[in-house]
Amino acid sequence: MRVFLERTTLTPQLSDVRCNSCGRDVEKEDPGYFEDHISLTKTWGYHSPFDGESHDIDLCVDCYQDWITHFEIPPYIT
């Protein structure tokens, strides 16, 4: 006979997003939905300055727009 325990598990839920560059809160449009921003996740390989680390970055629209103006080759836009 199998006996089961009832357990409550907590599921992480995104509550806020802050721009890593300017620190501004990315505004919520609806519960769980945020205004446009970019989220980047990069796991660095060996022999890089960040050997084996994973970095998560969020940028608001204004900071992303400022960032891409410094690119030698602009993003490909479709």
KOLGU-4560 file (N, C-alpha, C; in nm, 3 decimals, padded with zeros to 5 digits):
<recs>
<n_xx: 00.084 n_yy: -00.117 n_zz: 00.000 ca_xx: 00.000 ca_yy: 00.000 ca_zz: 00.000 c_xx: 00.089 c_yy: 00.124 c_zz: 00.000 mol: A seq: 1 type: MET>
<n_xx: 00.050 n_yy: 00.220 n_zz: -00.079 ca_xx: 00.126 ca_yy: 00.345 ca_zz: -00.085 c_xx: 00.055 c_yy: 00.451 c_zz: -00.001 mol: A seq: 2 type: ARG>
<n_xx: 00.134 n_yy: 00.519 n_zz: 00.076 ca_xx: 00.081 ca_yy: 00.628 ca_zz: 00.159 c_xx: 00.148 c_yy: 00.756 c_zz: 00.113 mol: A seq: 3 type: VAL>
<n_xx: 00.071 n_yy: 00.857 n_zz: 00.080 ca_xx: 00.123 ca_yy: 00.982 ca_zz: 00.030 c_xx: 00.106 c_yy: 01.093 c_zz: 00.132 mol: A seq: 4 type: PHE>
<n_xx: 00.205 n_yy: 01.177 n_zz: 00.139 ca_xx: 00.198 ca_yy: 01.296 ca_zz: 00.222 c_xx: 00.155 c_yy: 01.413 c_zz: 00.135 mol: A seq: 5 type: LEU>
<n_xx: 00.072 n_yy: 01.500 n_zz: 00.187 ca_xx: 00.038 ca_yy: 01.621 ca_zz: 00.114 c_xx: 00.137 c_yy: 01.729 c_zz: 00.152 mol: A seq: 6 type: GLU>
<n_xx: 00.200 n_yy: 01.785 n_zz: 00.051 ca_xx: 00.300 ca_yy: 01.888 ca_zz: 00.074 c_xx: 00.269 c_yy: 02.008 c_zz: -00.013 mol: A seq: 7 type: ARG>
<n_xx: 00.297 n_yy: 02.121 n_zz: 00.040 ca_xx: 00.285 ca_yy: 02.244 ca_zz: -00.035 c_xx: 00.425 c_yy: 02.284 c_zz: -00.080 mol: A seq: 8 type: THR>
<n_xx: 00.440 n_yy: 02.304 n_zz: -00.210 ca_xx: 00.570 ca_yy: 02.346 ca_zz: -00.260 c_xx: 00.561 c_yy: 02.490 c_zz: -00.307 mol: A seq: 9 type: THR>
<n_xx: 00.667 n_yy: 02.563 n_zz: -00.288 ca_xx: 00.672 ca_yy: 02.701 ca_zz: -00.329 c_xx: 00.731 c_yy: 02.710 c_zz: -00.469 mol: A seq: 10 type: LEU>
<n_xx: 00.664 n_yy: 02.782 n_zz: -00.555 ca_xx: 00.712 ca_yy: 02.803 ca_zz: -00.690 c_xx: 00.756 c_yy: 02.948 c_zz: -00.702 mol: A seq: 11 type: THR>
<n_xx: 00.881 n_yy: 02.972 n_zz: -00.744 ca_xx: 00.925 ca_yy: 03.111 ca_zz: -00.758 c_xx: 00.840 c_yy: 03.185 c_zz: -00.861 mol: A seq: 12 type: PRO>
<n_xx: 00.803 n_yy: 03.307 n_zz: -00.827 ca_xx: 00.723 ca_yy: 03.390 ca_zz: -00.916 c_xx: 00.792 c_yy: 03.525 c_zz: -00.928 mol: A seq: 13 type: GLN>
<n_xx: 00.812 n_yy: 03.569 n_zz: -01.051 ca_xx: 00.878 ca_yy: 03.696 ca_zz: -01.076 c_xx: 00.792 c_yy: 03.810 c_zz: -01.022 mol: A seq: 14 type: LEU>
<n_xx: 00.849 n_yy: 03.891 n_zz: -00.933 ca_xx: 00.772 ca_yy: 03.999 ca_zz: -00.874 c_xx: 00.820 c_yy: 04.136 c_zz: -00.922 mol: A seq: 15 type: SER>
<n_xx: 00.947 n_yy: 04.152 n_zz: -00.949 ca_xx: 01.002 ca_yy: 04.280 ca_zz: -00.992 c_xx: 01.117 c_yy: 04.257 c_zz: -01.089 mol: A seq: 16 type: ASP>
<n_xx: 01.138 n_yy: 04.356 n_zz: -01.177 ca_xx: 01.254 ca_yy: 04.357 ca_zz: -01.266 c_xx: 01.317 c_yy: 04.495 c_zz: -01.252 mol: A seq: 17 type: VAL>
<n_xx: 01.447 n_yy: 04.499 n_zz: -01.228 ca_xx: 01.521 ca_yy: 04.625 ca_zz: -01.218 c_xx: 01.630 c_yy: 04.624 c_zz: -01.323 mol: A seq: 18 type: ARG>
<n_xx: 01.650 n_yy: 04.739 n_zz: -01.385 ca_xx: 01.755 ca_yy: 04.753 ca_zz: -01.486 c_xx: 01.891 c_yy: 04.747 c_zz: -01.418 mol: A seq: 19 type: CYS>
<n_xx: 01.977 n_yy: 04.660 n_zz: -01.468 ca_xx: 02.112 ca_yy: 04.648 ca_zz: -01.411 c_xx: 02.196 c_yy: 04.772 c_zz: -01.436 mol: A seq: 20 type: ASN>
<n_xx: 02.164 n_yy: 04.849 n_zz: -01.541 ca_xx: 02.245 ca_yy: 04.965 ca_zz: -01.574 c_xx: 02.206 c_yy: 05.088 c_zz: -01.492 mol: A seq: 21 type: SER>
<n_xx: 02.079 n_yy: 05.126 n_zz: -01.495 ca_xx: 02.037 ca_yy: 05.249 ca_zz: -01.427 c_xx: 01.968 c_yy: 05.224 c_zz: -01.293 mol: A seq: 22 type: CYS>
<n_xx: 01.930 n_yy: 05.099 n_zz: -01.265 ca_xx: 01.866 ca_yy: 05.066 ca_zz: -01.139 c_xx: 01.717 c_yy: 05.093 c_zz: -01.133 mol: A seq: 23 type: GLY>
<n_xx: 01.661 n_yy: 05.145 n_zz: -01.243 ca_xx: 01.518 ca_yy: 05.178 ca_zz: -01.247 c_xx: 01.434 c_yy: 05.052 c_zz: -01.247 mol: A seq: 24 type: ARG>
<n_xx: 01.319 n_yy: 05.057 n_zz: -01.179 ca_xx: 01.223 ca_yy: 04.946 ca_zz: -01.185 c_xx: 01.158 c_yy: 04.944 c_zz: -01.321 mol: A seq: 25 type: ASP>
<n_xx: 01.150 n_yy: 04.826 n_zz: -01.381 ca_xx: 01.076 ca_yy: 04.809 ca_zz: -01.505 c_xx: 00.929 c_yy: 04.797 c_zz: -01.464 mol: A seq: 26 type: VAL>
<n_xx: 00.847 n_yy: 04.886 n_zz: -01.516 ca_xx: 00.707 ca_yy: 04.894 ca_zz: -01.473 c_xx: 00.628 c_yy: 04.769 c_zz: -01.511 mol: A seq: 27 type: GLU>
<n_xx: 00.533 n_yy: 04.734 n_zz: -01.425 ca_xx: 00.442 ca_yy: 04.623 ca_zz: -01.453 c_xx: 00.325 c_yy: 04.677 c_zz: -01.534 mol: A seq: 28 type: LYS>
<n_xx: 00.289 n_yy: 04.604 n_zz: -01.639 ca_xx: 00.171 ca_yy: 04.641 ca_zz: -01.716 c_xx: 00.049 c_yy: 04.568 c_zz: -01.663 mol: A seq: 29 type: GLU>
<n_xx: 00.063 n_yy: 04.442 n_zz: -01.634 ca_xx: -00.039 ca_yy: 04.356 ca_zz: -01.574 c_xx: 00.034 c_yy: 04.260 c_zz: -01.483 mol: A seq: 30 type: ASP>
<n_xx: -00.038 n_yy: 04.192 n_zz: -01.394 ca_xx: 00.032 ca_yy: 04.095 ca_zz: -01.308 c_xx: 00.112 c_yy: 03.995 c_zz: -01.391 mol: A seq: 31 type: PRO>
<n_xx: 00.241 n_yy: 03.988 n_zz: -01.365 ca_xx: 00.328 ca_yy: 03.895 ca_zz: -01.436 c_xx: 00.380 c_yy: 03.946 c_zz: -01.569 mol: A seq: 32 type: GLY>
<n_xx: 00.334 n_yy: 04.062 n_zz: -01.615 ca_xx: 00.379 ca_yy: 04.118 ca_zz: -01.743 c_xx: 00.446 c_yy: 04.252 c_zz: -01.718 mol: A seq: 33 type: TYR>
<n_xx: 00.563 n_yy: 04.268 n_zz: -01.776 ca_xx: 00.641 ca_yy: 04.389 ca_zz: -01.757 c_xx: 00.656 c_yy: 04.461 c_zz: -01.890 mol: A seq: 34 type: PHE>
<n_xx: 00.675 n_yy: 04.595 n_zz: -01.884 ca_xx: 00.698 ca_yy: 04.669 ca_zz: -02.007 c_xx: 00.824 c_yy: 04.615 c_zz: -02.073 mol: A seq: 35 type: GLU>
<n_xx: 00.841 n_yy: 04.650 n_zz: -02.200 ca_xx: 00.953 ca_yy: 04.596 ca_zz: -02.276 c_xx: 01.087 c_yy: 04.621 c_zz: -02.207 mol: A seq: 36 type: ASP>
<n_xx: 01.166 n_yy: 04.516 n_zz: -02.202 ca_xx: 01.303 ca_yy: 04.520 ca_zz: -02.151 c_xx: 01.375 c_yy: 04.399 c_zz: -02.211 mol: A seq: 37 type: HIS>
<n_xx: 01.503 n_yy: 04.392 n_zz: -02.193 ca_xx: 01.579 ca_yy: 04.279 ca_zz: -02.244 c_xx: 01.643 c_yy: 04.205 c_zz: -02.127 mol: A seq: 38 type: ILE>
<n_xx: 01.633 n_yy: 04.072 n_zz: -02.133 ca_xx: 01.697 ca_yy: 03.987 ca_zz: -02.033 c_xx: 01.800 c_yy: 03.901 c_zz: -02.103 mol: A seq: 39 type: SER>
<n_xx: 01.922 n_yy: 03.903 n_zz: -02.053 ca_xx: 02.030 ca_yy: 03.825 ca_zz: -02.110 c_xx: 02.083 c_yy: 03.728 c_zz: -02.005 mol: A seq: 40 type: LEU>
<n_xx: 02.110 n_yy: 03.606 n_zz: -02.047 ca_xx: 02.175 ca_yy: 03.508 ca_zz: -01.960 c_xx: 02.293 c_yy: 03.452 c_zz: -02.037 mol: A seq: 41 type: THR>
<n_xx: 02.409 n_yy: 03.455 n_zz: -01.975 ca_xx: 02.530 ca_yy: 03.404 ca_zz: -02.038 c_xx: 02.606 c_yy: 03.318 c_zz: -01.939 mol: A seq: 42 type: LYS>
<n_xx: 02.631 n_yy: 03.193 n_zz: -01.977 ca_xx: 02.718 ca_yy: 03.106 ca_zz: -01.900 c_xx: 02.853 c_yy: 03.107 c_zz: -01.970 mol: A seq: 43 type: THR>
<n_xx: 02.952 n_yy: 03.156 n_zz: -01.900 ca_xx: 03.084 ca_yy: 03.175 ca_zz: -01.958 c_xx: 03.162 c_yy: 03.046 c_zz: -01.960 mol: A seq: 44 type: TRP>
<n_xx: 03.238 n_yy: 03.026 n_zz: -02.066 ca_xx: 03.320 ca_yy: 02.907 ca_zz: -02.081 c_xx: 03.453 c_yy: 02.920 c_zz: -02.009 mol: A seq: 45 type: GLY>
<n_xx: 03.525 n_yy: 02.812 n_zz: -02.013 ca_xx: 03.658 ca_yy: 02.810 ca_zz: -01.952 c_xx: 03.753 c_yy: 02.899 c_zz: -02.031 mol: A seq: 46 type: TYR>
<n_xx: 03.852 n_yy: 02.950 n_zz: -01.965 ca_xx: 03.955 ca_yy: 03.038 ca_zz: -02.021 c_xx: 03.901 c_yy: 03.177 c_zz: -02.052 mol: A seq: 47 type: HIS>
<n_xx: 03.783 n_yy: 03.211 n_zz: -02.001 ca_xx: 03.733 ca_yy: 03.348 ca_zz: -02.012 c_xx: 03.760 c_yy: 03.416 c_zz: -01.879 mol: A seq: 48 type: SER>
<n_xx: 03.745 n_yy: 03.548 n_zz: -01.873 ca_xx: 03.766 ca_yy: 03.616 ca_zz: -01.744 c_xx: 03.663 c_yy: 03.574 c_zz: -01.637 mol: A seq: 49 type: PRO>
<n_xx: 03.553 n_yy: 03.512 n_zz: -01.681 ca_xx: 03.445 ca_yy: 03.474 ca_zz: -01.588 c_xx: 03.428 c_yy: 03.322 c_zz: -01.585 mol: A seq: 50 type: PHE>
<n_xx: 03.535 n_yy: 03.252 n_zz: -01.592 ca_xx: 03.546 ca_yy: 03.107 ca_zz: -01.600 c_xx: 03.434 c_yy: 03.031 c_zz: -01.527 mol: A seq: 51 type: ASP>
<n_xx: 03.336 n_yy: 02.977 n_zz: -01.603 ca_xx: 03.231 ca_yy: 02.894 ca_zz: -01.546 c_xx: 03.117 c_yy: 02.968 c_zz: -01.479 mol: A seq: 52 type: GLY>
<n_xx: 03.119 n_yy: 03.100 n_zz: -01.475 ca_xx: 03.013 ca_yy: 03.177 ca_zz: -01.410 c_xx: 02.895 c_yy: 03.195 c_zz: -01.505 mol: A seq: 53 type: GLU>
<n_xx: 02.774 n_yy: 03.209 n_zz: -01.447 ca_xx: 02.655 ca_yy: 03.246 ca_zz: -01.523 c_xx: 02.615 c_yy: 03.387 c_zz: -01.481 mol: A seq: 54 type: SER>
<n_xx: 02.591 n_yy: 03.472 n_zz: -01.579 ca_xx: 02.552 ca_yy: 03.611 ca_zz: -01.554 c_xx: 02.412 c_yy: 03.634 c_zz: -01.609 mol: A seq: 55 type: HIS>
<n_xx: 02.324 n_yy: 03.696 n_zz: -01.530 ca_xx: 02.190 ca_yy: 03.735 ca_zz: -01.572 c_xx: 02.182 c_yy: 03.886 c_zz: -01.568 mol: A seq: 56 type: ASP>
<n_xx: 02.136 n_yy: 03.946 n_zz: -01.677 ca_xx: 02.131 ca_yy: 04.092 ca_zz: -01.688 c_xx: 01.994 c_yy: 04.133 c_zz: -01.743 mol: A seq: 57 type: ILE>
<n_xx: 01.936 n_yy: 04.237 n_zz: -01.685 ca_xx: 01.813 ca_yy: 04.296 ca_zz: -01.738 c_xx: 01.840 c_yy: 04.442 c_zz: -01.768 mol: A seq: 58 type: ASP>
<n_xx: 01.797 n_yy: 04.488 n_zz: -01.885 ca_xx: 01.813 ca_yy: 04.628 ca_zz: -01.925 c_xx: 01.679 c_yy: 04.686 c_zz: -01.965 mol: A seq: 59 type: LEU>
<n_xx: 01.650 n_yy: 04.806 n_zz: -01.919 ca_xx: 01.529 ca_yy: 04.876 ca_zz: -01.962 c_xx: 01.550 c_yy: 04.923 c_zz: -02.107 mol: A seq: 60 type: CYS>
<n_xx: 01.443 n_yy: 04.966 n_zz: -02.170 ca_xx: 01.448 ca_yy: 05.009 ca_zz: -02.310 c_xx: 01.547 c_yy: 05.124 c_zz: -02.328 mol: A seq: 61 type: VAL>
<n_xx: 01.545 n_yy: 05.221 n_zz: -02.237 ca_xx: 01.634 ca_yy: 05.337 ca_zz: -02.251 c_xx: 01.781 c_yy: 05.297 c_zz: -02.245 mol: A seq: 62 type: ASP>
<n_xx: 01.817 n_yy: 05.210 n_zz: -02.151 ca_xx: 01.957 ca_yy: 05.167 ca_zz: -02.138 c_xx: 01.998 c_yy: 05.079 c_zz: -02.255 mol: A seq: 63 type: CYS>
<n_xx: 01.907 n_yy: 04.995 n_zz: -02.304 ca_xx: 01.939 ca_yy: 04.914 ca_zz: -02.421 c_xx: 01.964 c_yy: 05.004 c_zz: -02.542 mol: A seq: 64 type: TYR>
<n_xx: 01.879 n_yy: 05.104 n_zz: -02.559 ca_xx: 01.895 ca_yy: 05.196 ca_zz: -02.672 c_xx: 02.029 c_yy: 05.269 c_zz: -02.663 mol: A seq: 65 type: GLN>
<n_xx: 02.067 n_yy: 05.312 n_zz: -02.544 ca_xx: 02.195 ca_yy: 05.379 ca_zz: -02.525 c_xx: 02.311 c_yy: 05.281 c_zz: -02.551 mol: A seq: 66 type: ASP>
<n_xx: 02.298 n_yy: 05.158 n_zz: -02.505 ca_xx: 02.403 ca_yy: 05.057 ca_zz: -02.520 c_xx: 02.433 c_yy: 05.030 c_zz: -02.667 mol: A seq: 67 type: TRP>
<n_xx: 02.329 n_yy: 05.010 n_zz: -02.748 ca_xx: 02.352 ca_yy: 04.973 ca_zz: -02.888 c_xx: 02.408 c_yy: 05.087 c_zz: -02.971 mol: A seq: 68 type: ILE>
<n_xx: 02.398 n_yy: 05.211 n_zz: -02.923 ca_xx: 02.458 ca_yy: 05.323 ca_zz: -02.998 c_xx: 02.610 c_yy: 05.315 c_zz: -02.994 mol: A seq: 69 type: THR>
<n_xx: 02.666 n_yy: 05.239 n_zz: -02.902 ca_xx: 02.811 ca_yy: 05.224 ca_zz: -02.890 c_xx: 02.865 c_yy: 05.106 c_zz: -02.970 mol: A seq: 70 type: HIS>
<n_xx: 02.778 n_yy: 05.029 n_zz: -03.033 ca_xx: 02.822 ca_yy: 04.912 ca_zz: -03.110 c_xx: 02.890 c_yy: 04.958 c_zz: -03.239 mol: A seq: 71 type: PHE>
<n_xx: 03.000 n_yy: 04.894 n_zz: -03.274 ca_xx: 03.065 ca_yy: 04.919 ca_zz: -03.403 c_xx: 02.978 c_yy: 04.865 c_zz: -03.516 mol: A seq: 72 type: GLU>
<n_xx: 02.915 n_yy: 04.750 n_zz: -03.493 ca_xx: 02.821 ca_yy: 04.690 ca_zz: -03.588 c_xx: 02.686 c_yy: 04.686 c_zz: -03.520 mol: A seq: 73 type: ILE>
<n_xx: 02.587 n_yy: 04.758 n_zz: -03.572 ca_xx: 02.456 ca_yy: 04.764 ca_zz: -03.505 c_xx: 02.385 c_yy: 04.629 c_zz: -03.510 mol: A seq: 74 type: PRO>
<n_xx: 02.287 n_yy: 04.608 n_zz: -03.421 ca_xx: 02.211 ca_yy: 04.485 ca_zz: -03.423 c_xx: 02.137 c_yy: 04.469 c_zz: -03.557 mol: A seq: 75 type: PRO>
<n_xx: 02.121 n_yy: 04.345 n_zz: -03.599 ca_xx: 02.042 ca_yy: 04.316 ca_zz: -03.718 c_xx: 01.895 c_yy: 04.330 c_zz: -03.680 mol: A seq: 76 type: TYR>
<n_xx: 01.824 n_yy: 04.414 n_zz: -03.750 ca_xx: 01.684 ca_yy: 04.442 ca_zz: -03.717 c_xx: 01.595 c_yy: 04.392 c_zz: -03.830 mol: A seq: 77 type: ILE>
<n_xx: 01.492 n_yy: 04.317 n_zz: -03.794 ca_xx: 01.399 ca_yy: 04.267 ca_zz: -03.896 c_xx: 01.263 c_yy: 04.332 c_zz: -03.878 mol: A seq: 78 type: THR>
</recs>
